[in-house]
Amino acid sequence: MFRLPRLAVVVVLFAPVASVAADPARIPALWHELLTQDESAAARAVLALSATPKETTDFLRDNLLSLKADKGQLAVLVRQLGDRDYHVREAAQRELLAFGRTIRSELEAARATAQNLEAQDRIGRVLGRIRVAEEDEKALAEGDPLLKGGNAYPQVSRVGNQWRISINGKPVDLTPRVVVVAGPPPMYLRAARAIAVLEFIGTPDAVRLLHTVADGEPAAPPTRRAREALARLKGRR
């Protein structure tokens, strides 16, 4: 489940924008700063971008795009997964990850027909990330069976020196392991922060850009964030 960091929301909604020096020349650097995992740095970037409404909106019009799975674009990206240039392959993989589950069927078909082994491998990685994200969302939606009550029957038993726990007769794997939370793709995080900037700016041009982003693939997080922002703006009128 993907949420805009709380600190960015607080800064955008409550910080005095006038206190930030307006510097349009910094917009490209601030756009890059929106990728950071440091919420305080991202919040400062959000605030600075909000201080130059017109220039920021103009910049985002060219850089904050709606996520639409165009077949021609997808075909190009899949081909680039097998490019000789490592950076081209990495960039293509990142772009495909941004579409997420909205292009799963197309990726599965592409992997079945791809002749390039590198492309096959990278498509597999993207599909793997999609499956992990879906499993995480499903787990969050279903919750912990131990907390639901009524339907879960935990049982604890001991065999020799080993303890065993089962829920509804199904053994629970107690093997210690490191869990790495991947989090949302960086471009989703940046899009959510940029959408917060546009919501704060709230000019007709900013609202039109929000409508453009909201017209993307329905399942894509940036699409949902843009629609939520538009709903809040409408509610304030």
C-alpha positions in Angstrom: 0.0 0.0 0.0 1.4 3.3 -1.0 1.0 6.6 0.9 2.5 10.0 0.6 4.9 10.6 3.5 3.2 12.5 6.3 6.0 15.1 6.6 5.7 16.2 3.0 1.9 16.6 3.5 2.4 18.7 6.6 5.0 21.0 5.0 2.9 21.5 1.9 -0.3 22.2 3.7 0.9 24.3 6.7 4.4 25.7 6.0 4.6 29.4 5.0 5.6 29.2 1.4 6.5 32.8 1.2 9.5 32.1 3.6 11.2 30.1 0.9 13.4 31.9 -1.6 11.8 31.5 -5.1 14.4 30.3 -7.5 13.2 28.8 -10.8 16.7 27.8 -11.7 16.7 25.2 -9.0 13.6 23.4 -10.2 15.4 20.5 -12.1 17.5 19.8 -9.0 14.5 19.9 -6.8 12.7 17.5 -9.1 15.5 15.1 -8.6 15.4 15.7 -4.9 11.8 14.4 -4.8 13.3 10.9 -5.3 15.0 10.9 -2.0 14.0 8.6 0.9 14.9 11.4 3.3 11.5 12.9 4.1 12.9 16.1 5.5 14.9 16.8 2.4 11.9 15.8 0.2 9.6 18.2 2.3 12.0 21.1 1.7 12.0 20.3 -2.0 8.2 20.2 -2.0 8.1 23.6 -0.3 10.7 25.2 -2.6 8.8 23.9 -5.7 5.6 25.4 -4.3 7.2 28.8 -4.1 7.5 29.1 -7.9 3.9 28.1 -9.0 4.1 29.0 -12.7 7.6 27.8 -13.4 7.0 24.6 -11.4 3.8 23.8 -13.2 5.4 24.4 -16.6 8.3 22.1 -15.7 6.0 19.4 -14.4 3.9 19.5 -17.5 6.9 18.1 -19.4 8.1 15.7 -16.7 5.1 14.5 -14.7 3.3 12.3 -17.2 0.3 10.1 -16.8 1.0 6.4 -16.7 -0.6 4.9 -19.8 0.5 1.6 -21.2 1.0 2.4 -24.9 1.8 -0.8 -26.8 4.4 0.9 -29.0 6.2 2.4 -26.0 6.2 -0.9 -24.2 7.6 -2.7 -27.2 10.5 -0.1 -27.3 11.2 -0.5 -23.6 11.2 -4.4 -23.9 13.7 -4.2 -26.7 15.9 -1.8 -24.7 16.0 -4.4 -21.9 18.5 -6.3 -24.2 20.4 -3.2 -25.3 24.2 -3.4 -25.3 24.4 -0.2 -23.1 23.9 -1.1 -19.4 22.4 2.3 -18.6 19.8 1.9 -21.4 18.8 -1.5 -20.0 18.5 -0.1 -16.4 16.5 2.9 -17.5 14.1 0.7 -19.5 13.6 -1.6 -16.5 12.9 1.3 -14.2 10.2 2.6 -16.6 8.6 -0.8 -16.9 8.5 -1.1 -13.1 6.7 2.3 -13.0 3.7 0.7 -14.9 3.5 -2.1 -12.4 0.6 -4.6 -12.6 -1.0 -2.6 -15.4 1.3 -4.2 -18.0 1.6 -7.7 -16.5 -0.1 -9.5 -19.3 2.0 -7.7 -21.9 5.2 -8.5 -20.0 4.3 -12.2 -19.7 3.7 -12.3 -23.5 6.9 -10.5 -24.2 8.9 -12.9 -22.0 7.5 -15.9 -23.9 8.6 -14.5 -27.2 11.8 -12.7 -26.3 14.9 -14.1 -28.0 17.4 -12.0 -25.9 18.3 -13.8 -22.7 19.1 -10.5 -20.9 15.7 -9.2 -21.8 14.0 -12.4 -20.6 15.8 -12.1 -17.3 14.9 -8.5 -16.8 11.3 -9.1 -17.7 11.3 -11.8 -15.1 12.7 -9.4 -12.5 9.9 -6.9 -13.2 7.2 -9.6 -13.0 8.8 -10.7 -9.7 8.5 -7.2 -8.3 4.9 -7.0 -9.4 4.1 -10.3 -7.7 5.8 -9.2 -4.5 3.9 -5.9 -4.5 0.6 -7.7 -5.0 1.3 -10.2 -2.2 2.3 -7.3 0.1 -1.0 -5.5 -0.7 -3.0 -8.7 -0.2 -1.3 -9.3 3.2 -2.1 -5.7 4.2 -5.7 -6.0 3.1 -6.2 -9.4 4.8 -4.4 -8.5 8.0 -2.8 -10.9 10.5 -4.9 -14.0 10.9 -3.9 -14.1 14.6 -5.6 -10.7 15.1 -8.8 -11.5 13.3 -10.2 -14.0 15.8 -12.9 -16.5 15.1 -11.3 -18.1 12.1 -7.7 -18.7 13.3 -6.8 -21.5 15.6 -3.2 -21.3 16.7 -1.7 -24.5 18.2 1.6 -24.8 20.0 3.4 -28.1 20.4 6.8 -29.3 21.4 8.7 -32.1 19.7 11.9 -32.8 21.6 13.7 -29.5 21.9 11.8 -27.8 19.1 8.6 -25.8 19.3 6.1 -25.9 16.5 3.3 -23.4 15.9 0.4 -24.0 13.5 -2.6 -22.0 12.5 -5.7 -24.0 11.4 -3.5 -27.0 11.1 -0.9 -25.3 8.8 2.6 -25.1 10.2 4.2 -21.7 10.6 7.7 -21.3 9.3 9.8 -20.1 12.3 13.1 -20.0 10.3 14.8 -16.6 11.1 15.3 -14.6 8.0 16.0 -11.0 6.9 13.0 -9.3 5.4 13.8 -6.5 3.0 11.0 -4.1 2.3 11.4 -2.7 -1.2 8.9 0.1 -0.9 7.3 1.8 -3.8 9.3 2.5 -6.9 11.1 5.9 -6.6 9.2 7.4 -9.5 5.9 6.7 -7.7 7.2 8.5 -4.6 8.3 11.4 -6.7 5.0 11.5 -8.6 3.1 11.6 -5.3 5.2 14.5 -4.0 4.8 16.4 -7.3 1.1 15.9 -7.1 1.1 17.3 -3.6 2.9 20.4 -5.0 0.3 20.8 -7.8 -2.5 20.4 -5.3 -1.1 23.1 -3.1 -0.5 25.5 -6.1 -4.1 24.9 -7.2 -4.0 27.2 -10.2 -6.1 26.4 -13.3 -2.9 25.2 -15.1 -2.0 23.0 -12.1 -5.5 21.5 -12.0 -5.4 20.8 -15.7 -2.1 18.9 -15.2 -3.7 16.9 -12.3 -6.5 15.9 -14.7 -3.9 14.7 -17.2 -2.2 12.5 -14.6 -5.5 11.3 -13.3 -6.3 10.0 -16.8 -3.6 7.4 -16.5 -3.9 3.6 -15.8 -6.5 3.3 -13.0 -4.4 0.8 -11.0 -1.3 3.0 -11.1 -0.6 4.8 -7.7 0.1 8.2 -9.3 -3.3 8.0 -11.1 -5.0 7.4 -7.8 -3.1 10.1 -6.0 -4.0 12.7 -8.7 -7.7 11.7 -8.5 -7.7 12.0 -4.7 -6.0 15.5 -5.0 -8.7 16.6 -7.5 -11.4 15.4 -5.2 -9.9 17.4 -2.3 -9.6 20.5 -4.5 -13.2 20.2 -5.5 -14.3 19.8 -1.9 -12.6 23.1 -1.0 -14.6 25.2 -3.5 
